[in-house]
Amino acid sequence: MPVGPSEGPDRRHGQLARHVFRLIGAHGVLRGDFLAIPSGWVTLLEANTLPGLSPRGNLATMARADGIGYPALIRQLMLSAFTKPAYLP
């Protein structure tokens, strides 16, 4: 689902990531890799539901940028595991 050029890039990335998250039935975290072309269109290249979990990995880096330390991140992930809906094919 490419997002049109009339919106700001950060907003478009977030909208597209949330759409994919819901579309694939993800729970927890998702890292989206995007391609933005000069015309302003943004396309999702990959949806990674298991971004690096080490203290220097992708997920910890993203959390740190949002003010969440590594111990708090791990705590949040563990708590979210208990709220995961059952898999229904």
Secondary structure, 3 states (H helix, E strand, C coil): CCECCCCCHHHHHHHHHHHHHHHCCCCCCCEEEEEECCCCCEEEEEEECCCCCCCCCHHHHHHHHCCCCHHHHHHHHHHHHCCCCCCCC
